[in-house]
Amino acid sequence: CSCINPYIFCTKIYCKRINCWCCKINILKNKPNIIVFFTDQQRWDTSGLHGNPLSLMENFDHYAQEGTHLFNSFTCQPVCGPARASLQTGKYATKTGVFRNHITLNKNQKTLAQHLNNEGYETAYIGKWHLGSSDPVKKNERGGYNYWLASNLLEFTSDSYDTIIYDKDNKRIKLPGYRIDAIVDAAIRFINQKRKKPFFLFISLIEPHHQNHTDDYPPPIGYREKYAGRWVPPDLQTLKGSTHQHLAGYFGMTKRIDEAYGRLIDSLLSLKLMDDSVLFFTSDHGNNFKTRNEEYKRSCHESSIRVPSSVIGNIFEQGGRIKNLVSILDIHATILDIAGIKNFQSDGKSILPLVMKKNIKWIDEIFIQISESQVGRSLRTKKWKYCVNSPNSDPWNDQGSNNYVEQFLYNLDADPYELNNLIGIKEFDVITKKLRNKIKKYIKKHENVNSNVEKANNIVNPGQLGLEPGSFMDGY
């Protein structure tokens, strides 16, 4: 094929495999299959690309380097239901109404499936939903997905070796195998079906989330032992929590996720669908192992909000490492963009211009809403993490607040694991003033609230007190 890229020359055989501008444009004219591989409660640093030395995610790491690695990827709400509603609708939790768990997504909220149904896609959902009112999920609460094999709360309808979900007729289905394999095998069977139009498949795992009724992270048999007593992320080494009780099981679950992800890719390769498909990998939020609060997420810290993400296949091959800050809202916008949908409403932005290396203005700031543990708001920039809290609000019943108090400030360049809270230190007043004004603008933009953010009381710089840098740690 002819190529307008002056640096790369390609032939028709290989053009889909290299960074060829004109061929990418040609590929986009055809609607690719779109698959979302969605995990639950997975920290970003389970990936070797983020420093994990245990080879937990060899498939993810390999294909992210061949495709497009979203190096700085975040949730917009670090709890299951709200994050899922935001990914499905492209809206912040205060706009969807799903600001905490156990709220049903309003049928008037247009989802990814409804958009893609209108574009001629066959839409399918397999796994955990968490946006309905019951199990099995009522047909009008399934977000418009046509093919359905799912549970609303998979952690309650199933166990690690007892996978129970429901089909489109609400018939109870038991799938064989360890739960990760059972869900991914069902997805592979769906992909293997011959079809005349492109498909959009959302695969939603519960792992590496804990099993609620046992408060345990049950990996496949024999996998916990592989990771007991081995590498521990620096924040978990330093702060008190459930790390030593849970981390080995959590890592074992993560390893099996990656193995299943590799099998999914193998199926696409064997069916010769890789060039005609786009595969997203991401998670709803991370896991702080009770180091930042009394449970596993619902905080502004990297351990709660940062997730491993990549996009591979089709136009995203050799997209490289994108270091711009992106959120699951941007993944929503990207899915609609590659499906050829125009003029959609989303609080996110498509990453296609970043992949195409277009000279665009990308704002590297992530605004985050927090519920259930607190009514909180956070702003994550390339260098700073700034968090505010509404101490007089009810975190279970109040979506937001008019009044917040500064709670955390971290310099992520100097303190990437957020062990030294700088809020209230006079030397950082100029920084906090700028971030305070920014976060108020985000609250106004996405919540339509004119908020007041109370400045933290000035404290003495801990360095002047002779404290070790790691001893001034968020009050925990």
Kinemage of the C-alpha trace (Angstrom):
@kinemage 1
@onewidth
@group {chain A} dominant
@subgroup {mainchain}
@vectorlist {calphas} color= white
{ca cys a 1} P 0.000 0.000 0.000
{ca ser a 2} L 1.122 3.576 -0.472
{ca cys a 3} L 2.294 5.350 2.646
{ca ile a 4} L 2.403 9.069 3.462
{ca asn a 5} L 4.624 8.556 6.494
{ca pro a 6} L 8.079 9.729 5.352
{ca tyr a 7} L 9.901 7.650 7.970
{ca ile a 8} L 8.294 4.239 7.496
{ca phe a 9} L 7.661 2.249 4.352
{ca cys a 10} L 5.373 -0.722 4.502
{ca thr a 11} L 3.800 -3.421 2.411
{ca lys a 12} L 0.250 -4.626 2.461
{ca ile a 13} L 1.284 -7.696 4.450
{ca tyr a 14} L 2.841 -5.830 7.359
{ca cys a 15} L 1.128 -2.451 7.350
{ca lys a 16} L -1.187 -3.282 10.264
{ca arg a 17} L 1.767 -4.169 12.421
{ca ile a 18} L 3.752 -0.956 12.272
{ca asn a 19} L 3.328 2.683 13.153
{ca cys a 20} L 2.037 3.707 9.742
{ca trp a 21} L -0.153 6.802 9.742
{ca cys a 22} L -2.093 6.159 6.548
{ca cys a 23} L -2.707 2.501 7.349
{ca lys a 24} L -4.048 3.387 10.773
{ca ile a 25} L -6.518 5.710 9.098
{ca asn a 26} L -7.528 2.936 6.709
{ca ile a 27} L -8.016 0.479 9.566
{ca leu a 28} L -10.267 2.916 11.400
{ca lys a 29} L -12.676 2.997 8.463
{ca asn a 30} L -13.594 -0.599 9.318
{ca lys a 31} L -15.315 -1.128 12.663
{ca pro a 32} L -13.009 -3.350 14.750
{ca asn a 33} L -14.207 -5.829 17.328
{ca ile a 34} L -13.819 -4.292 20.793
{ca ile a 35} L -13.060 -6.290 23.943
{ca val a 36} L -12.695 -4.936 27.489
{ca phe a 37} L -10.815 -7.195 29.931
{ca phe a 38} L -11.818 -5.718 33.278
{ca thr a 39} L -10.398 -6.789 36.643
{ca asp a 40} L -11.484 -5.764 40.137
{ca gln a 41} L -9.295 -4.115 42.764
{ca gln a 42} L -5.982 -4.540 40.925
{ca arg a 43} L -3.033 -2.333 41.853
{ca trp a 44} L -0.918 -0.854 39.063
{ca asp a 45} L 2.295 -2.241 40.533
{ca thr a 46} L 1.246 -5.851 40.027
{ca ser a 47} L 2.777 -5.296 36.584
{ca gly a 48} L 6.467 -5.780 35.878
{ca leu a 49} L 6.307 -2.595 33.795
{ca his a 50} L 5.709 -0.805 37.106
{ca gly a 51} L 8.502 -2.485 39.020
{ca asn a 52} L 6.999 -5.736 40.255
{ca pro a 53} L 9.830 -8.338 40.141
{ca leu a 54} L 7.653 -11.474 40.484
{ca ser a 55} L 6.652 -11.910 36.811
{ca leu a 56} L 2.966 -11.861 37.749
{ca met a 57} L 1.837 -10.243 34.496
{ca glu a 58} L 4.155 -11.504 31.804
{ca asn a 59} L 1.439 -11.511 29.134
{ca phe a 60} L 0.230 -8.046 30.049
{ca asp a 61} L 3.789 -6.709 30.110
{ca his a 62} L 4.733 -8.289 26.774
{ca tyr a 63} L 1.669 -7.201 24.837
{ca ala a 64} L 1.540 -3.735 26.434
{ca gln a 65} L 5.039 -3.136 25.098
{ca glu a 66} L 4.039 -4.381 21.643
{ca gly a 67} L 0.824 -2.356 21.731
{ca thr a 68} L -0.065 0.757 23.740
{ca his a 69} L 0.798 0.951 27.432
{ca leu a 70} L -1.159 3.515 29.456
{ca phe a 71} L 1.561 4.091 32.025
{ca asn a 72} L -0.386 6.570 34.178
{ca ser a 73} L -3.891 5.124 34.377
{ca phe a 74} L -6.447 5.906 37.109
{ca thr a 75} L -9.980 5.334 38.243
{ca cys a 76} L -12.264 8.315 38.781
{ca gln a 77} L -13.952 6.717 41.827
{ca pro a 78} L -12.135 4.064 43.935
{ca val a 79} L -15.068 1.761 44.649
{ca cys a 80} L -16.726 -0.908 42.481
{ca gly a 81} L -20.222 0.283 41.516
{ca pro a 82} L -19.445 3.966 40.915
{ca ala a 83} L -16.327 3.163 38.858
{ca arg a 84} L -18.282 0.692 36.711
{ca ala a 85} L -21.093 3.168 36.154
{ca ser a 86} L -18.558 5.789 35.077
{ca leu a 87} L -16.881 3.432 32.595
{ca gln a 88} L -20.234 2.410 31.127
{ca thr a 89} L -21.580 5.969 30.796
{ca gly a 90} L -18.521 8.207 30.567
{ca lys a 91} L -19.791 10.334 33.461
{ca tyr a 92} L -18.637 11.084 36.979
{ca ala a 93} L -20.495 9.372 39.800
{ca thr a 94} L -22.337 12.531 40.809
{ca lys a 95} L -23.830 12.626 37.287
{ca thr a 96} L -24.768 8.946 37.032
{ca gly a 97} L -26.281 8.958 40.531
{ca val a 98} L -24.230 5.841 41.376
{ca phe a 99} L -21.999 7.567 43.930
{ca arg a 100} L -21.677 4.467 46.150
{ca asn a 101} L -22.342 0.737 45.952
{ca his a 102} L -25.879 -0.694 46.041
{ca ile a 103} L -27.368 1.946 43.749
{ca thr a 104} L -28.926 0.730 40.507
{ca leu a 105} L -27.799 2.489 37.335
{ca asn a 106} L -30.671 4.606 36.016
{ca lys a 107} L -32.131 3.218 32.786
{ca asn a 108} L -31.941 6.714 31.258
{ca gln a 109} L -28.142 6.695 31.454
{ca lys a 110} L -26.842 5.744 27.996
{ca thr a 111} L -24.227 3.002 28.209
{ca leu a 112} L -21.451 1.753 25.955
{ca ala a 113} L -23.690 -1.130 24.848
{ca gln a 114} L -26.533 1.167 23.840
{ca his a 115} L -24.188 3.349 21.800
{ca leu a 116} L -22.639 0.345 20.093
{ca asn a 117} L -25.956 -1.428 19.482
{ca asn a 118} L -26.920 1.591 17.411
{ca glu a 119} L -23.700 1.245 15.400
{ca gly a 120} L -24.388 -2.335 14.385
{ca tyr a 121} L -22.279 -4.059 17.037
{ca glu a 122} L -23.277 -7.290 18.731
{ca thr a 123} L -22.878 -6.469 22.428
{ca ala a 124} L -22.081 -9.008 25.147
{ca tyr a 125} L -21.406 -8.922 28.879
{ca ile a 126} L -19.794 -11.790 30.825
{ca gly a 127} L -18.932 -11.704 34.541
{ca lys a 128} L -19.612 -9.209 37.341
{ca trp a 129} L -22.068 -6.325 36.713
{ca his a 130} L -22.628 -4.584 40.091
{ca leu a 131} L -25.056 -2.008 38.647
{ca gly a 132} L -28.351 -3.848 39.144
{ca ser a 133} L -30.755 -4.204 42.054
{ca ser a 134} L -30.707 -7.995 42.413
{ca asp a 135} L -29.426 -11.363 41.295
{ca pro a 136} L -30.280 -12.428 38.719
{ca val a 137} L -30.153 -8.998 37.053
{ca lys a 138} L -33.442 -7.819 35.604
{ca lys a 139} L -33.402 -7.444 31.825
{ca asn a 140} L -34.052 -3.693 31.961
{ca glu a 141} L -31.082 -3.236 34.335
{ca arg a 142} L -28.442 -4.825 32.070
{ca gly a 143} L -27.326 -1.621 30.374
{ca gly a 144} L -28.559 -2.685 26.933
{ca tyr a 145} L -26.223 -5.678 26.484
{ca asn a 146} L -27.811 -8.260 24.190
{ca tyr a 147} L -25.738 -11.336 25.082
{ca trp a 148} L -25.749 -11.803 28.856
{ca leu a 149} L -23.902 -14.262 31.098
{ca ala a 150} L -23.368 -12.483 34.398
{ca ser a 151} L -24.154 -11.895 38.056
{ca asn a 152} L -24.791 -8.580 39.702
{ca leu a 153} L -22.583 -9.498 42.683
{ca leu a 154} L -20.358 -12.305 41.477
{ca glu a 155} L -18.581 -12.492 44.834
{ca phe a 156} L -21.882 -13.531 46.455
{ca thr a 157} L -23.271 -15.849 43.784
{ca ser a 158} L -19.991 -17.731 43.401
{ca asp a 159} L -16.754 -18.787 45.028
{ca ser a 160} L -13.280 -19.450 43.671
{ca tyr a 161} L -14.163 -22.994 42.545
{ca asp a 162} L -17.933 -22.593 42.327
{ca thr a 163} L -18.816 -20.129 39.550
{ca ile a 164} L -22.555 -19.433 39.368
{ca ile a 165} L -23.885 -16.823 36.938
{ca tyr a 166} L -27.106 -16.243 34.968
{ca asp a 167} L -27.920 -16.209 31.274
{ca lys a 168} L -30.230 -13.857 29.351
{ca asp a 169} L -33.278 -15.817 30.553
{ca asn a 170} L -32.087 -15.587 34.179
{ca lys a 171} L -31.323 -19.279 34.143
{ca arg a 172} L -28.737 -20.307 36.731
{ca ile a 173} L -25.516 -21.457 35.013
{ca lys a 174} L -22.613 -23.225 36.714
{ca leu a 175} L -19.329 -22.864 34.861
{ca pro a 176} L -16.457 -25.354 35.373
{ca gly a 177} L -13.001 -24.459 36.609
{ca tyr a 178} L -11.370 -21.833 38.800
{ca arg a 179} L -13.527 -18.710 38.577
{ca ile a 180} L -11.140 -16.639 36.438
{ca asp a 181} L -10.821 -19.482 33.945
{ca ala a 182} L -14.567 -20.143 33.985
{ca ile a 183} L -15.387 -16.544 33.006
{ca val a 184} L -12.618 -16.220 30.404
{ca asp a 185} L -13.443 -19.626 28.896
{ca ala a 186} L -17.040 -18.447 28.452
{ca ala a 187} L -15.708 -15.329 26.716
{ca ile a 188} L -13.529 -17.423 24.392
{ca arg a 189} L -16.540 -19.545 23.481
{ca phe a 190} L -18.431 -16.372 22.610
{ca ile a 191} L -15.557 -15.100 20.443
{ca asn a 192} L -15.396 -18.430 18.622
{ca gln a 193} L -18.977 -18.108 17.418
{ca lys a 194} L -19.178 -17.102 13.753
{ca arg a 195} L -20.888 -13.757 13.278
{ca lys a 196} L -21.600 -11.378 10.427
{ca lys a 197} L -21.071 -8.124 12.306
{ca pro a 198} L -18.455 -6.783 14.734
{ca phe a 199} L -18.831 -7.507 18.439
{ca phe a 200} L -18.295 -5.570 21.654
{ca leu a 201} L -17.453 -7.936 24.497
{ca phe a 202} L -17.083 -6.812 28.114
{ca ile a 203} L -15.312 -9.416 30.297
{ca ser a 204} L -15.638 -8.487 33.966
{ca leu a 205} L -13.702 -10.537 36.533
{ca ile a 206} L -14.127 -10.343 40.294
{ca glu a 207} L -10.438 -11.140 40.883
{ca pro a 208} L -8.174 -10.024 42.476
{ca his a 209} L -10.946 -8.740 44.768
{ca his a 210} L -11.292 -10.530 48.117
{ca gln a 211} L -13.991 -13.131 48.695
{ca asn a 212} L -16.313 -11.187 50.994
{ca his a 213} L -17.714 -13.910 53.231
{ca thr a 214} L -14.237 -15.128 54.197
{ca asp a 215} L -12.264 -11.862 53.900
{ca asp a 216} L -9.641 -13.802 51.972
{ca tyr a 217} L -7.980 -13.653 48.562
{ca pro a 218} L -8.324 -17.277 47.390
{ca pro a 219} L -5.947 -18.012 44.494
{ca pro a 220} L -5.823 -21.277 42.547
{ca ile a 221} L -4.590 -24.216 44.623
{ca gly a 222} L -0.807 -24.005 45.057
{ca tyr a 223} L -0.489 -20.365 43.941
{ca arg a 224} L -0.496 -18.773 47.395
{ca glu a 225} L 2.624 -20.680 48.349
{ca lys a 226} L 4.500 -19.330 45.306
{ca tyr a 227} L 4.358 -15.753 46.583
{ca ala a 228} L 4.408 -16.053 50.375
{ca gly a 229} L 7.193 -14.041 51.980
{ca arg a 230} L 8.415 -12.479 48.758
{ca trp a 231} L 8.409 -8.928 47.380
{ca val a 232} L 6.184 -6.361 49.100
{ca pro a 233} L 5.458 -2.891 47.594
{ca pro a 234} L 7.188 -0.126 49.595
{ca asp a 235} L 3.986 1.496 50.890
{ca leu a 236} L 2.734 -1.863 52.170
{ca gln a 237} L 6.123 -2.582 53.779
{ca thr a 238} L 5.960 0.651 55.737
{ca leu a 239} L 2.319 1.020 56.786
{ca lys a 240} L 0.246 -1.236 59.029
{ca gly a 241} L -2.539 -3.214 57.376
{ca ser a 242} L -3.513 -6.696 56.210
{ca thr a 243} L -0.574 -7.051 53.805
{ca his a 244} L 1.121 -10.109 55.290
{ca gln a 245} L -2.193 -11.901 55.681
{ca his a 246} L -3.443 -11.255 52.149
{ca leu a 247} L -0.685 -10.345 49.689
{ca ala a 248} L 0.402 -13.863 48.678
{ca gly a 249} L -3.156 -14.845 47.767
{ca tyr a 250} L -3.664 -11.551 45.962
{ca phe a 251} L -0.523 -12.112 43.886
{ca gly a 252} L -1.612 -15.681 43.122
{ca met a 253} L -4.949 -14.409 41.806
{ca thr a 254} L -3.146 -11.807 39.713
{ca lys a 255} L -0.913 -14.475 38.161
{ca arg a 256} L -3.942 -16.509 37.096
{ca ile a 257} L -5.598 -13.370 35.661
{ca asp a 258} L -2.567 -12.875 33.442
{ca glu a 259} L -2.533 -16.498 32.356
{ca ala a 260} L -6.201 -16.242 31.364
{ca tyr a 261} L -5.507 -12.951 29.579
{ca gly a 262} L -2.798 -14.741 27.584
{ca arg a 263} L -5.241 -17.509 26.633
{ca leu a 264} L -7.735 -14.893 25.458
{ca ile a 265} L -5.074 -13.343 23.224
{ca asp a 266} L -4.090 -16.789 21.960
{ca ser a 267} L -7.696 -17.363 20.916
{ca leu a 268} L -7.751 -14.078 18.984
{ca leu a 269} L -4.479 -14.976 17.269
{ca ser a 270} L -5.616 -18.480 16.364
{ca leu a 271} L -8.897 -17.167 14.928
{ca lys a 272} L -6.978 -14.464 13.027
{ca leu a 273} L -8.963 -11.735 14.762
{ca met a 274} L -6.124 -9.760 16.371
{ca asp a 275} L -5.700 -7.271 13.546
{ca asp a 276} L -9.443 -6.702 13.428
{ca ser a 277} L -9.884 -6.330 17.190
{ca val a 278} L -9.023 -3.847 19.931
{ca leu a 279} L -8.413 -5.276 23.409
{ca phe a 280} L -8.481 -3.036 26.497
{ca phe a 281} L -7.078 -4.178 29.852
{ca thr a 282} L -7.923 -2.118 32.932
{ca ser a 283} L -9.404 -2.286 36.446
{ca asp a 284} L -12.035 -0.424 38.460
{ca his a 285} L -9.630 0.609 41.259
{ca gly a 286} L -6.644 -0.569 43.286
{ca asn a 287} L -6.067 -2.027 46.757
{ca asn a 288} L -4.445 -0.442 49.815
{ca phe a 289} L -4.753 -3.545 52.075
{ca lys a 290} L -6.153 -1.520 54.995
{ca thr a 291} L -3.062 0.682 55.167
{ca arg a 292} L -4.893 3.957 54.468
{ca asn a 293} L -8.236 3.265 56.112
{ca glu a 294} L -10.099 0.302 57.586
{ca glu a 295} L -10.675 -1.545 54.293
{ca tyr a 296} L -9.135 -1.971 50.856
{ca lys a 297} L -9.899 1.091 48.722
{ca arg a 298} L -11.934 4.320 49.009
{ca ser a 299} L -8.950 6.617 49.513
{ca cys a 300} L -7.101 9.129 47.343
{ca his a 301} L -3.784 7.266 47.475
{ca glu a 302} L -2.088 5.650 44.486
{ca ser a 303} L -2.720 2.223 46.000
{ca ser a 304} L -6.472 2.867 45.670
{ca ile a 305} L -6.712 4.853 42.439
{ca arg a 306} L -3.924 3.725 40.094
{ca val a 307} L -4.509 0.676 37.886
{ca pro a 308} L -2.643 -1.280 35.162
{ca ser a 309} L -3.976 -0.435 31.691
{ca ser a 310} L -3.121 -1.173 28.082
{ca val a 311} L -4.745 -1.270 24.647
{ca ile a 312} L -3.567 -3.738 22.007
{ca gly a 313} L -4.518 -4.922 18.550
{ca asn a 314} L -5.492 -3.094 15.369
{ca ile a 315} L -4.585 0.595 15.440
{ca phe a 316} L -2.952 0.310 18.863
{ca glu a 317} L -0.076 -1.942 17.778
{ca gln a 318} L 3.212 -0.118 18.442
{ca gly a 319} L 1.399 2.784 20.055
{ca gly a 320} L 4.215 2.891 22.597
{ca arg a 321} L 4.200 3.970 26.223
{ca ile a 322} L 1.819 6.863 26.817
{ca lys a 323} L 2.782 8.755 29.964
{ca asn a 324} L -0.087 11.231 29.853
{ca leu a 325} L -2.506 10.832 32.741
{ca val a 326} L -5.664 8.968 31.652
{ca ser a 327} L -8.714 7.673 33.495
{ca ile a 328} L -11.402 5.066 32.891
{ca leu a 329} L -13.535 7.951 31.609
{ca asp a 330} L -11.002 8.347 28.790
{ca ile a 331} L -11.321 4.641 28.008
{ca his a 332} L -15.075 5.150 27.590
{ca ala a 333} L -14.449 7.958 25.114
{ca thr a 334} L -11.822 5.922 23.250
{ca ile a 335} L -14.174 2.953 22.791
{ca leu a 336} L -16.815 5.166 21.213
{ca asp a 337} L -14.219 6.926 19.076
{ca ile a 338} L -12.813 3.754 17.530
{ca ala a 339} L -16.371 2.538 16.872
{ca gly a 340} L -16.857 5.636 14.714
{ca ile a 341} L -19.409 7.307 16.981
{ca lys a 342} L -19.453 11.078 16.691
{ca asn a 343} L -20.685 13.846 18.976
{ca phe a 344} L -21.079 11.638 22.052
{ca gln a 345} L -21.140 13.099 25.545
{ca ser a 346} L -18.387 11.988 27.911
{ca asp a 347} L -16.410 13.450 30.774
{ca gly a 348} L -13.430 11.643 29.265
{ca lys a 349} L -11.330 12.211 26.140
{ca ser a 350} L -10.338 9.719 23.466
{ca ile a 351} L -6.685 8.696 23.591
{ca leu a 352} L -6.580 8.137 19.808
{ca pro a 353} L -4.842 11.481 19.181
{ca leu a 354} L -2.135 10.444 21.669
{ca val a 355} L -1.672 7.115 19.893
{ca met a 356} L -1.557 8.864 16.506
{ca lys a 357} L 1.088 11.249 17.901
{ca lys a 358} L -1.021 14.242 17.015
{ca asn a 359} L -0.006 17.569 18.511
{ca ile a 360} L -2.940 18.113 20.869
{ca lys a 361} L -3.355 19.777 24.236
{ca trp a 362} L -3.846 17.064 26.862
{ca ile a 363} L -4.510 18.185 30.431
{ca asp a 364} L -2.536 15.885 32.727
{ca glu a 365} L -4.874 16.101 35.709
{ca ile a 366} L -7.234 13.486 37.131
{ca phe a 367} L -10.170 14.584 39.281
{ca ile a 368} L -11.354 11.857 41.661
{ca gln a 369} L -14.503 11.544 43.769
{ca ile a 370} L -14.473 9.394 46.929
{ca ser a 371} L -17.451 7.963 48.827
{ca glu a 372} L -18.393 5.442 51.536
{ca ser a 373} L -15.242 5.951 53.650
{ca gln a 374} L -15.515 9.748 53.383
{ca val a 375} L -16.957 12.435 51.170
{ca gly a 376} L -13.667 13.329 49.572
{ca arg a 377} L -12.235 14.855 46.443
{ca ser a 378} L -8.763 14.529 45.001
{ca leu a 379} L -6.664 15.998 42.229
{ca arg a 380} L -3.789 14.013 40.752
{ca thr a 381} L -1.288 15.862 38.567
{ca lys a 382} L 2.026 14.618 37.202
{ca lys a 383} L 3.836 15.772 40.322
{ca trp a 384} L 1.240 16.383 43.041
{ca lys a 385} L -1.521 14.575 44.861
{ca tyr a 386} L -3.978 16.865 46.650
{ca cys a 387} L -6.919 15.584 48.702
{ca val a 388} L -9.752 17.256 50.600
{ca asn a 389} L -12.389 15.809 52.916
{ca ser a 390} L -15.829 16.901 54.145
{ca pro a 391} L -15.755 15.854 57.829
{ca asn a 392} L -19.373 16.838 58.518
{ca ser a 393} L -20.862 14.870 55.604
{ca asp a 394} L -22.312 11.367 55.644
{ca pro a 395} L -20.144 9.287 53.258
{ca trp a 396} L -22.923 6.760 52.668
{ca asn a 397} L -25.783 9.175 51.951
{ca asp a 398} L -24.185 12.428 50.740
{ca gln a 399} L -22.982 12.619 47.123
{ca gly a 400} L -20.928 15.721 47.750
{ca ser a 401} L -20.532 18.790 49.900
{ca asn a 402} L -20.200 22.550 49.837
{ca asn a 403} L -17.449 22.513 52.435
{ca tyr a 404} L -14.166 20.616 52.462
{ca val a 405} L -10.985 20.671 54.531
{ca glu a 406} L -7.511 20.011 53.145
{ca gln a 407} L -6.326 16.544 54.118
{ca phe a 408} L -3.318 15.336 52.079
{ca leu a 409} L -0.565 16.734 49.867
{ca tyr a 410} L 2.141 14.531 48.350
{ca asn a 411} L 5.081 15.320 46.114
{ca leu a 412} L 4.977 12.235 43.896
{ca asp a 413} L 8.399 12.890 42.368
{ca ala a 414} L 10.103 12.757 45.752
{ca asp a 415} L 7.614 10.488 47.522
{ca pro a 416} L 5.949 8.118 45.004
{ca tyr a 417} L 4.523 5.846 47.708
{ca glu a 418} L 2.987 8.769 49.617
{ca leu a 419} L 4.621 8.298 52.992
{ca asn a 420} L 5.165 11.994 53.809
{ca asn a 421} L 2.047 14.151 54.041
{ca leu a 422} L 2.992 17.765 53.297
{ca ile a 423} L -0.385 19.372 53.943
{ca gly a 424} L -0.231 22.296 56.346
{ca ile a 425} L 3.511 22.849 55.945
{ca lys a 426} L 3.927 26.550 55.298
{ca glu a 427} L 6.622 26.087 52.639
{ca phe a 428} L 3.993 24.415 50.393
{ca asp a 429} L 1.292 27.081 50.759
{ca val a 430} L 1.863 28.347 47.211
{ca ile a 431} L 1.323 24.815 45.844
{ca thr a 432} L -1.768 24.121 47.935
{ca lys a 433} L -3.315 27.471 46.925
{ca lys a 434} L -3.000 26.576 43.238
{ca leu a 435} L -4.364 23.070 43.772
{ca arg a 436} L -7.163 24.399 45.997
{ca asn a 437} L -8.352 26.702 43.231
{ca lys a 438} L -8.124 23.923 40.652
{ca ile a 439} L -10.104 21.391 42.648
{ca lys a 440} L -12.867 23.941 43.263
{ca lys a 441} L -13.129 24.442 39.509
{ca tyr a 442} L -13.415 20.680 38.940
{ca ile a 443} L -16.139 20.421 41.588
{ca lys a 444} L -18.016 23.250 39.909
{ca lys a 445} L -17.594 21.715 36.448
{ca his a 446} L -18.635 18.149 37.286
{ca glu a 447} L -20.957 18.669 40.269
{ca asn a 448} L -22.283 22.198 39.689
{ca val a 449} L -21.414 23.133 43.265
{ca asn a 450} L -19.668 26.282 44.445
{ca ser a 451} L -17.513 24.721 47.132
{ca asn a 452} L -15.411 26.120 49.925
{ca val a 453} L -12.101 24.412 50.727
{ca glu a 454} L -10.714 25.292 54.136
{ca lys a 455} L -6.952 25.693 54.265
{ca ala a 456} L -5.180 23.264 56.589
{ca asn a 457} L -3.679 24.702 59.755
{ca asn a 458} L 0.003 25.435 59.386
{ca ile a 459} L 2.327 22.977 61.083
{ca val a 460} L 6.067 22.889 61.631
{ca asn a 461} L 8.003 21.191 58.836
{ca pro a 462} L 8.810 17.718 60.246
{ca gly a 463} L 12.377 18.097 58.992
{ca gln a 464} L 12.802 20.965 61.464
{ca leu a 465} L 11.746 18.610 64.247
{ca gly a 466} L 14.500 16.136 63.404
{ca leu a 467} L 12.043 13.459 62.259
{ca glu a 468} L 12.993 10.852 59.723
{ca pro a 469} L 11.323 11.427 56.325
{ca gly a 470} L 9.238 8.264 56.620
{ca ser a 471} L 7.994 8.931 60.157
{ca phe a 472} L 5.513 11.648 59.235
{ca met a 473} L 2.973 9.415 57.520
{ca asp a 474} L -0.566 10.675 57.159
{ca gly a 475} L -1.338 10.164 60.827
{ca tyr a 476} L -1.397 6.342 60.493
